[in-house]
């Protein structure tokens, strides 16, 4: 079923197609006389054109609006939600310096999590986090977390 906006667009497209159709179309010659007669589009062509116009109107009306560009704040939110892959993907789209900054933020976040899990006595989780940190640059906080992990073993 067509929505009102789609129906209007389809109606306009149909009207534009029908407005140019007559039973006979005349061509004028340079001296003002008629040079020949040609028949208008066939009914099948008109139906095809109307269906195409309706489908086009429907497709454009159903297209979702463009998403706003993602920002560094979106990348930081992804880091806060532990969605590191998404955070890096957003940052890479923003440029190399932003990507490096987000990778350092992730590294520091992992280091803080390592310290927290070591304080809770969960060395296995701390080891898993440190293995995950190998994908990100080494920061001072990460060096300290690795040293704490080594001392805890």
VEXMIFI-284078 format. One line per field, with one value per residue (C-alpha): residue in one letter; residue number from 1; z, y, x. Coordinates in steps of 0.25 Angstrom, whole numbers, padded with zeros to 4 digits, always signed. Example, Ala and Ser with C-alpha at 12.3 -4.5 7.8 and 13.67 -1.06 7.14 Angstrom:
BEGIN
residuo	(a | s) .
num	(1 | 2) .
up	(+0031 | +0029) .
north	(-0018 | -0004) .
east	(+0049 | +0055) .
This chain:
BEGIN
residuo	(x | x | x | x | x | x | x | x | x | x | x | x | x | x | x | x | x | x | x | x | x | x | x | x | x | x | x | x | x | x | x | x | x | x | x | x | x | x | x | x | x | x | x | x | x | x | x | x | x | x | x | x | x | x | x | x | x | x | x | x | x | x | x | x | x | x | x | x | x | x | x | x | x | x | x | x | x | x | x | x | x | x | x | x | x | x | x | x | x | x | x | x | x | x | x | x | x | x | x | x | x | x | x | x | x | x | x | x | x | x | x | x | x | x | x | x | x | x | x | x | x | x | x | x | x | x | x | x | x | x | x | x | x | x | x | x | x | x | x | x | x | x | x | x | x | x | x | x | x | x | x | x | x) .
num	(1 | 2 | 3 | 4 | 5 | 6 | 7 | 8 | 9 | 10 | 11 | 12 | 13 | 14 | 15 | 16 | 17 | 18 | 19 | 20 | 21 | 22 | 23 | 24 | 25 | 26 | 27 | 28 | 29 | 30 | 31 | 32 | 33 | 34 | 35 | 36 | 37 | 38 | 39 | 40 | 41 | 42 | 43 | 44 | 45 | 46 | 47 | 48 | 49 | 50 | 51 | 52 | 53 | 54 | 55 | 56 | 57 | 58 | 59 | 60 | 61 | 62 | 63 | 64 | 65 | 66 | 67 | 68 | 69 | 70 | 71 | 72 | 73 | 74 | 75 | 76 | 77 | 78 | 79 | 80 | 81 | 82 | 83 | 84 | 85 | 86 | 87 | 88 | 89 | 90 | 91 | 92 | 93 | 94 | 95 | 96 | 97 | 98 | 99 | 100 | 101 | 102 | 103 | 104 | 105 | 106 | 107 | 108 | 109 | 110 | 111 | 112 | 113 | 114 | 115 | 116 | 117 | 118 | 119 | 120 | 121 | 122 | 123 | 124 | 125 | 126 | 127 | 128 | 129 | 130 | 131 | 132 | 133 | 134 | 135 | 136 | 137 | 138 | 139 | 140 | 141 | 142 | 143 | 144 | 145 | 146 | 147 | 148 | 149 | 150 | 151 | 152 | 153) .
up	(+0000 | -0004 | +0007 | +0004 | +0000 | -0009 | -0015 | -0019 | -0025 | -0033 | -0037 | -0042 | -0050 | -0056 | -0060 | -0066 | -0074 | -0078 | -0081 | -0093 | -0099 | -0109 | -0120 | -0131 | -0130 | -0141 | -0145 | -0152 | -0163 | -0165 | -0175 | -0165 | -0171 | -0165 | -0169 | -0163 | -0153 | -0142 | -0132 | -0117 | -0107 | -0106 | -0094 | -0090 | -0090 | -0082 | -0072 | -0070 | -0069 | -0058 | -0050 | -0051 | -0046 | -0035 | -0031 | -0031 | -0023 | -0013 | -0012 | -0009 | +0001 | +0009 | +0008 | +0023 | +0025 | +0025 | +0038 | +0043 | +0043 | +0055 | +0064 | +0073 | +0085 | +0078 | +0078 | +0093 | +0096 | +0089 | +0097 | +0110 | +0105 | +0103 | +0088 | +0084 | +0070 | +0067 | +0074 | +0065 | +0053 | +0056 | +0059 | +0047 | +0039 | +0046 | +0043 | +0047 | +0059 | +0064 | +0063 | +0071 | +0082 | +0083 | +0083 | +0095 | +0102 | +0100 | +0105 | +0117 | +0120 | +0119 | +0128 | +0138 | +0137 | +0139 | +0152 | +0156 | +0154 | +0161 | +0173 | +0173 | +0172 | +0158 | +0151 | +0140 | +0135 | +0137 | +0128 | +0118 | +0118 | +0116 | +0104 | +0098 | +0101 | +0091 | +0080 | +0085 | +0088 | +0101 | +0110 | +0124 | +0131 | +0123 | +0127 | +0141 | +0140 | +0133 | +0145 | +0155 | +0148 | +0148 | +0163 | +0165 | +0159) .
north	(+0000 | +0014 | +0024 | +0038 | +0044 | +0032 | +0033 | +0047 | +0045 | +0033 | +0042 | +0053 | +0043 | +0037 | +0051 | +0055 | +0042 | +0044 | +0058 | +0056 | +0044 | +0047 | +0037 | +0044 | +0053 | +0063 | +0068 | +0081 | +0084 | +0096 | +0102 | +0101 | +0089 | +0075 | +0065 | +0052 | +0046 | +0036 | +0029 | +0031 | +0021 | +0008 | +0005 | -0005 | +0005 | +0015 | +0004 | +0001 | +0015 | +0017 | +0005 | +0009 | +0023 | +0017 | +0008 | +0019 | +0028 | +0017 | +0014 | +0028 | +0030 | +0017 | +0021 | +0023 | +0037 | +0038 | +0036 | +0048 | +0046 | +0039 | +0047 | +0045 | +0046 | +0034 | +0026 | +0029 | +0024 | +0011 | +0010 | +0012 | +0001 | -0008 | -0008 | -0006 | -0011 | -0001 | +0010 | +0008 | +0007 | +0021 | +0027 | +0021 | +0028 | +0041 | +0041 | +0034 | +0044 | +0041 | +0026 | +0027 | +0034 | +0024 | +0013 | +0019 | +0021 | +0007 | +0002 | +0011 | +0005 | -0009 | -0006 | +0000 | -0013 | -0021 | -0014 | -0015 | -0030 | -0032 | -0025 | -0034 | -0046 | -0051 | -0054 | -0062 | -0050 | -0040 | -0050 | -0050 | -0035 | -0033 | -0043 | -0034 | -0021 | -0027 | -0021 | -0007 | +0002 | +0001 | +0013 | +0016 | +0011 | -0002 | -0004 | -0003 | -0013 | -0023 | -0021 | -0023 | -0036 | -0041 | -0038 | -0045 | -0058) .
east	(+0000 | +0005 | +0007 | +0000 | +0014 | +0017 | +0003 | +0005 | +0018 | +0013 | +0001 | +0010 | +0019 | +0007 | +0001 | +0014 | +0014 | +0000 | +0001 | +0010 | +0001 | -0009 | -0014 | -0006 | +0006 | +0009 | +0023 | +0024 | +0033 | +0042 | +0031 | +0020 | +0014 | +0012 | +0023 | +0017 | +0009 | +0014 | +0006 | +0008 | +0013 | +0006 | -0002 | +0009 | +0020 | +0011 | +0008 | +0023 | +0026 | +0016 | +0020 | +0035 | +0031 | +0023 | +0034 | +0044 | +0035 | +0033 | +0048 | +0052 | +0042 | +0046 | +0061 | +0066 | +0072 | +0087 | +0094 | +0102 | +0117 | +0123 | +0132 | +0143 | +0133 | +0126 | +0139 | +0141 | +0127 | +0130 | +0143 | +0135 | +0125 | +0137 | +0134 | +0149 | +0147 | +0136 | +0144 | +0157 | +0148 | +0142 | +0155 | +0162 | +0151 | +0155 | +0170 | +0183 | +0185 | +0171 | +0173 | +0186 | +0179 | +0168 | +0177 | +0185 | +0172 | +0168 | +0182 | +0181 | +0167 | +0171 | +0183 | +0173 | +0165 | +0177 | +0180 | +0166 | +0165 | +0179 | +0173 | +0161 | +0171 | +0167 | +0180 | +0174 | +0165 | +0177 | +0185 | +0174 | +0173 | +0189 | +0188 | +0177 | +0186 | +0197 | +0188 | +0190 | +0202 | +0209 | +0207 | +0213 | +0200 | +0201 | +0216 | +0212 | +0200 | +0210 | +0219 | +0208 | +0204 | +0218 | +0219 | +0206 | +0211) .
